[in-house]
Amino acid sequence: MALLEIKNLVKYFPIGGGFLGGKKETVKAVDGISLTVEDGETLGLVGESGCGKSTLGRCLLRLIEPTSGDVFFEDKNITEMDFESMREMRRKMQIIFQDPYASLNPRMRVGEIIGEGLQIHRIAKGEELKEKVMGLLARVGLREEQYDRYPHEFSGGQRQRIGVARALALNAKFIVADEAVSALDVSIQAQILNLLQDLQEEFKLTYFFISHDLRVVEHVSDRVAVMYLGKIVEVAPADQIYSSGQHPYTRALLSAAPVPDPTRKAKRMVLEGDVPSPINPPQGCSFHPRCPFAEKICSEVEPELVFDGDRGVACHVFGPGSSNKNKH
């Protein structure tokens, strides 16, 4: 059963114009995305920096208001909710931010940071509040005596644990992990990823895991969605993506990921040119200017995300029904 359903979600940012005039243009950060996130699963979202991953994640929680489209959480359309209804819904929907150094208020003690949501929603106060926060600190691997310390007294990994505890404080069901380990050392990344997986089993959490690191996403995800220039180009179970990615962009990403085996020589698929501007994306398939397999139709008609079983591919050449489907 889908816990979260995204229908044709769009987020455009206007730029230009303003006080000195100039041409008004639009950045198409999220451009008509439809996805589902099943209850209890981890959906990984991968793509190059600047493709719109973080914007999508924040639109799901309405930290950024979408331009159009719908987001259904537990069959309720959160894009139509008023302030009070959305505030109540946010108890179930939380986010872990990318930068553990910037996402914590430096003037607040750790106990205050983790307990702030409990106070805002009037769930606990006084000694009960302190007990709950102490329990959360212990659950994420921090000590009780760290309750009164400030964020600057912690390492990056410890700060991210504080961010995890804050997300758990309100008994959330759905958590957006926005590049939650990308700012950490590899050994600390493993600790946080293992913690997230343990918490998922314990609290029956659902994750929307955003990352540009394919190997991290492979480690934690049940399904993976691949994003390029504001659109989803492929979505499938993680094992299918990593064993037989169909979309040319998915293949290029996989070929660029390092292989931890010095005896194995991976064939690299090198893309030519730069990522097109989201202000003026190419006509047809947005990937066609860089695609080594592009055909005439690719520059004329935008491919739809078509599903064949559990896998969806937006590609004229390698999509479902194509004779090239299984050719690499």
Secondary structure, DSSP 8 states (H G I E B T S, - for coil): -EEEEEEEEEEEEEES-STT----EEEEEEEEEEEEEETT-EEEEE--TTSSHHHHHHHHTTSS--SEEEEEETTEEGGG--HHHHHHHTTTEEEE-S-TTTSS-TTS-HHHHHHHHHHHTTS--HHHHHHHHHHHHHHTT--GGGTT--GGGS-HHHHHHHHHHHHHTTT-SEEEEESTTTTS-HHHHHHHHHHHHHHHHHHT-EEEEE-S-HHHHHHH-SEEEEEETTEEEEEEEHHHHHHH--SHHHHHHHHHS--S-TT---------S----TTS--SSSTTGGG-TT--GGGGTS----EEETTEEE--TTTSTT-TTTT--
